[in-house]
Amino acid sequence: MDFDVVIVGAGLVGASFARALRGAGLKLALVEAQAPLAGGAHWDSRIYAISPGSVAFLQSLEMWKRLDQGRICPVYEMDIHGDAAAARLRFSAYEAGVPELAAIIESRHLQSVLWQGLEHQHDLELLCPDQCVALQMGEDAAELTLAGGRTLHAKLVVAADGMHSWARESAGIDVSEKSYGQMGVVANFACARPHHNTAFQWFRGDGVLAYLPLPGERMSIVWSTPDAHAAELLSLPPAAFCARVAEAGKNTLGDLDLLSPAMRFPLARMRAARLAAPRIALIGDAGHVLHPLAGQGVNLGFGDARELAGVLLQREPYRDPGEIRLLRRYERARAEDILALGLVTDGLQRLFAAPGAAVAKLRNTGLNLTNALPVVKNLLIRRALG
């Protein structure tokens, strides 16, 4: 069957890209192995900090208004601490003249709402459950063979199938990858003290701990820590785990009660050699993966989806969506953001992981100096807002 665009992978980025192309006059297909689970009463351990730029993108897709606003928490302040007691950097939405710095939302909740939108998109065929098993690139189209037996011909294949992308590998696009030897430990808690819509972050000797506010007196953590320490944390009984997380966060939110089981995921940096090649484009984690300390990975992916959709929407109606010159325009537009965020997150991770008193003094002085320079702080905020 012939399509203009076949999207491989229906995660947050792939689903948002498919939605962004609605009404574009393109024949679309989306291949996904498993439909997302519906959002339930329990809080999802996987939480994202959605930037205002990404919120605006989701609003343009008419998806943000469909979310349960009672499960979204705006962030008004960020309080960042170095590994010295006096080292501190604080960001304020009020001081920056913006309504909020980010919105905290559960992955499963957002995924479910996006999927519901796709089910009613008339120009999109959802091929789920199914998966691609072969890819052949031709001069005029790519040919995808599905496990269910169908053969698809696409002028453009969009790889949105994650860090270990089958589509990217099948197209022969190389990647550079570095493991941090760390895990991201995530869990949700009820807290004894109100968070006042503040996100907290501590750079510690055992990694980076972030507290992300949830609605009510609840919060979520992401503790980026060496593999051995992550294993130790997950082996603790719930009460001991809560006590360890509270102590690591200087008891800022008082006693903690676990709301969801702790989970972990490996941390690595990955970047594809190219975001575009003949008949294929990469978006989201298929093209780049960052350390989560800046909380910008999913926002970078939404930026990919928005930019590639914009390039396709602005093309002349007769123009082939898989034309390499068109795809290079997308690749060039995304190069600066991807490179800058990759260098910043990797550099911060190495700086705060480095041992030695001299390095410690440098990084903690840097936090305090940045905190004392409002112009620099506002520039950083504007960049993070997307």
N, C-alpha and C positions, 0 to 999 in steps of 0.2 A: 504494500500500500504506500502511496506517495504522500509525503508531508513536507511543508516548508521547514519546520523546526521540530526536532525530536529532543526532548529534555530527558536526561538520564539522572534520576534521583529527585525525590519530592520532599526533601527536608525543607527547613525554613527558607533557604535561599532559592532552591529550585522551584518551590511552590510559589514564592513571591514573584519570581521571574515569569512563570507561566501566567500568573494573574496580571502582570504588568503588560503583557502582550494581548490582552483581551480586546477584541474589536479592531485589531490592527490589519485585518484582511489576510492573515496568515493561517494556514492550516497547521494545527499544533497537536503534538502527542507528548504524553509524559509517561515514562516507564518507571514503575516503583514496585519493589518486591513485597512490601507490606504496608497496608493503610495504617495511619497513626492511631494510637489509642485515644479514646475520647477523654477529655479532661474530667477528673472526678473530684470528690470532696477533699481527698488528701492532697497535701502540698507536694508538688513535684520537686525533687532534689536538684534538678538541672534548671538553673536560674540564669537569665540574661539581663544585662544592663543595656537597655535600648536607648541609643542617643536620640536627641531631638530630631536630627536629620533623618534617622531611620524611622522615627515615629511619623514624620511628615510623608515619607515614602509609603508607609503602610496606610496612612490616611488617604493618600492619592489612589490606593487600590481599593478603598472603601472597606477595609478590613479592621482598622483600629476601632471604629465605632461598634463593631460586632463583639468585641471582647467584653468580658465581665469586668467593669471598671473597679469593682470591689476586690479584685484579685491583682490589681496593679498598684504599685507604690511609687510615687514620685520621689526623686532624690533632690533635696534642696542644698545639702552641704556634703562635702567630702573632707574627712579628717585623716591625714596620712602621717604616720610616725616612722622615724628611722630606728636604728638599733641603739641609739643613745637617747636617754630620757628627754633631753632638751630639743631633739631634732624633730621638727614638725612642719607640715605643709597643709594649709587649709584652703579649700575652694568653696565659694559661696555663690549660689545662683543670684541672690539679691545683689551682691556686690558686682557681679558680672552683668547685671541688667537683663537676665533671662528668667523665664518662668521656672525652669527646672534644669538640672544637670543631666538627668537620665530618668528612665522609667524602668523599674524592676518588674519582670514578668516571668512566669513559668514557661519553660520550653513547650511542654505538652499542651498547655492551654492555647498558646499562639499557633502551634502546629495544627491543632484540631480546627480552629477557626479558619485558617488558610485553606485547609483541605475541604471544608464545607463549601467555601467559595468556588473551588475548582470543580466540584461535582455539578455545579450549575452553570459552568462556562460553556456556551454553545459551540465555540470554535476550537475546543480542546477535547481530545480523546484520552481518557485515563486508562492506561493499560496496567491494571493492578488487580490481583498479584501477578507479576511477571518480571522477568529480568533478561538482560541482554547476555548472549553467550558468544556472539561473534560480531566483529566490525570490520568492514572493508571500505576503504576510501577510494572513491572514483573521481574522475575529473569533474563530473557534473553533479554528483550526489554521493552520499555515503549510504552503505547498505548495512542495516542492523538485523541480526537474526535473534529472535527471542526464544526463551526456553519453552514457551507454549507452542512454538512452531511457526509463528508469523514472521514474515520478512517485511521490514520497513525500509523505505527509501527516503532520505532526508537531504534537503539542500544544506542544512546546518544541524549538527549535533551539538548540544550544550551539555557539558559534563558538570553535573551538580551532585555527584555521588560521593563526596567526602574525601578525606585525606588519602585514603587508599583507593583512589578512583580507578574503577575498572575501565571506564571510557578513556581516561587520560593515558593509562598504560597501554591500552589497545591501539591508541593512536601514535604510540612511540614517543611521547613527550617526556623528556627526562626531568628529574627533580633533584634538588639538593635538600638533604634532611639531616637534622641533628637532634638526638635525644638529649633531654636535660637530666636524665636519670632521676626524674621527679614524678610524683603523682599529684593530681588535683583531687583533694578530698572534699566532698560536698555533703551537706546535710542542712536540715531546717530545724529551728528551735523556737520555742516560746521563751521570752525573756522577761525578767522581773522588772526591768526599768524601761521606760519608753525610749525609742531611738530617735525621735523627733525628725524622722525622714533624713537621717544622716548615714552615709556610708563610711565605714572605718577601714583602714588598712594599716597593718604593721609589717615592716620589713624586719625579720627576725633572723637569728642565727640558724634556725631550722626551717627557713623558707619564708613565704609571704602569706599572711593571713588576712583575708578580707571578710568583713561583716557587711552584708547587703540587706537593707531594710525591706521587710514585707508588710502588708497591711496589718494594722493592729499592733499588738506587742509581740511581733514575730520577726525573725530574721533568718537569713541563710548565710552559710559560710562557703568560701572557697579557700582551702589551705593548700598552697603549692609547696610541697615539701619532699625531701629525698625519699626514695622508694622504701627504705628500711623504716623510716619514721612513719610513713603512711601506713605500712603494714602494722606497726605497733598501735597506731591510733585506732585502726579498724578492729583490732583484737580486744580493745577495752570494752568492759561492760558499759551499758548506756550511761549510768550515773557517773562513772569515772571519765568517760568520754566528754560528757557535758562539763565536768569540773575542769578537765584539761583545756577545753576550748575557752571557757570563761577566764581561766588564769592567763592563757596566752593573750587574750584580749584585754588584759589589765582590769578585769571585772567591770568593764565599761557599762555593760547592760545587766549587771547583776547575775543572779543564778539563772541557769539555763535548763530547759526541759526539752528533750529530743522529740521532734514531731515526725521525722521521717528517718529511715535507716540511712546511715552514712554510706556513701559510695565513693569510688575512686576511678580516675581515668588517667592514662599516661600523658605526659607533657612532652612536646617536641616542637621544633621549628621546622617548617617545610616550605619550600618555594619551588614552583614549577619553572622550568627554563623559559617557557612561553605561555602566555594566556590564550594565544590564538595560533592556529595552524590551518591549512586548507581543510575546509568543511567542519571545523570543530573549534569551540571556544570553551574555556574553563571559567567557572564562577565559584565563589565560596571556598570551602576547604579543599576542593579539588585543585585549586590554584595556589593556595597559601594557607599556612597554619601558624599562629603566633602563640607565644606564652600568654596565659590568661591574666597576668598581673595588671594589664591596662584595661581589661574588659572590653576590647574592641574587635574581637574576632568576628562575631556575627554581624557587627555594624559594617565591617569591611566587606563581608559577603553581600549584605544588602546594597552596599555601594556598587558592587559588581553587577548585581541584578538590575539596578536602576540604570546604570550606564549602558550596559549591553542592550537593554530594552529600548533605551532612548536612541541609540544608534540605529536599531532596526526600525523604529517608528519613524525616524526622520529620513530614512532612505527614500529614493524615488520609488514609486509603486512597482515599476517594472524590474527593479534591481534585485539581483540574486542575493538573498540574505546570508548565503554562505561564501560570498566573494571575499577573498583574503584581504583585499584592500579595505573593505568595509570593517572586517574584524580587527585589522591592525589599528584602526581608529579607536576602537574600544580598548585595545591593549595599551596604547599610548596614554589614553585618558586615565587609566588606572595605575600606571607605573609609579607615579610620585607617592600616592597615598600608601601603596603596598610597601614600597621601599622604606619610606619614612617610619611607618609604624613597626615594621620588622626590625629596623635598626634600633629604634627607641626601646622596644620591649626586650629585645635580646641584650642590648647594652645595659639596661637597668638590672636585668636578671644577673648578668655577670658581675656588675658592680657591687650589688648587695650580697652576692654569694662569695665574693673574694675575701679571704682572710687577711688579717693584719691590721694593726692600729692606724697606720698611715692611710690606708684605703678607707677604713671606717671614718676617720676624721674628714676625709675628702667628701664622702657621700653625705654625711650628716650636715656638714657645712653647706653643701649644695642645696639640701632641702630648706635649711633656714634662710639661705640667700634668696632662693626662689620665692619663699613665703614673704620676704621683705620687699619684693619688687612687684607691685600691682600690675604694671604693664605686661611683664612677662607672664604672670599668672593668667591674666585675661587672654593673652595670645594662646596659651595652652588650652584654656577652656574653650575658646572659639574653635580651635582645631578639633578638640574632642567632641564638640557638639555636632560635627558633621554638616 
